[in-house]
Amino acid sequence: MAMQEYDTLKRLVSEAEDDVNKAIGGNKAAGTRVRKKMQEIKAAAQDVRKKILEGREGESDVASPGEPAETEQA
């Protein structure tokens, strides 16, 4: 099962590819578009990270029968 947030991240990276190549070639407008897209990619990557952590936290909340639940230690 694919995670929607991850699919969004992959789409944003793919969308940036043409402008990255143009920016490398010296196109300043493409460079501006790439920097804007990188901000979107950064936010999308953070969303993926949050989703992964939510899944991990959900797993640790449920203990197997006969096993004590995990506790956080400071």
Secondary structure, DSSP 4 states (H G I P E B T S, - for coil): ---HHHHHHHHHHHHHHHHHHHHHTT-HHHHHHHHHHHHHHHHHHHHHHHHHHHHHHHHHHSPPTTSPPP----
